[in-house]
Amino acid sequence: MLFGFFKKDYIVRRFGEETIVNGVSGAPHEDFVVAMENVQPLSSDELQALPEGERTVRHIKAIGSTAFTTADEETGKPGDWLYYQGRWYECKSCQLWDHTILSHYESEFTEVPPGPTATKPEVEVSG
């Protein structure tokens, strides 16, 4: 378990299976609070490792005990969204680091562009 003093609670939006109603596609979602995550922007070295076109998009990483769902290109199901500093970010990768007693997940997120599903969260973080 990582040290708790660097962590906060955040809101996550998890999507269900995509459906098509009257020719319009959509996926139901649920907003909930995840406890004790360390969320921060990618470092300059991490940004430098990204492909050229990806560097202009905001990226963050989360470190903690939550196994986030990643985007699935085959089914079209979006990954979990994390609400950070007034913006939604979609989970692109989530890896378990379990080689030490400080076992944790490290996840990478990319900013979601504004749109009809990028509405404000339906829950609030208390505290």
Secondary structure, 3 states (H helix, E strand, C coil): CCCHHHCEEEEEEEECCCEEECCEEECCEEEEEEEEEEEEECCHHHHHCCCHHHHHCCEEEEEECCCCCCCECCCCECCCEEEECCEEEEEEEEEEECCCCCCEEEEEEEECCCCCCCCCCCCCCCC
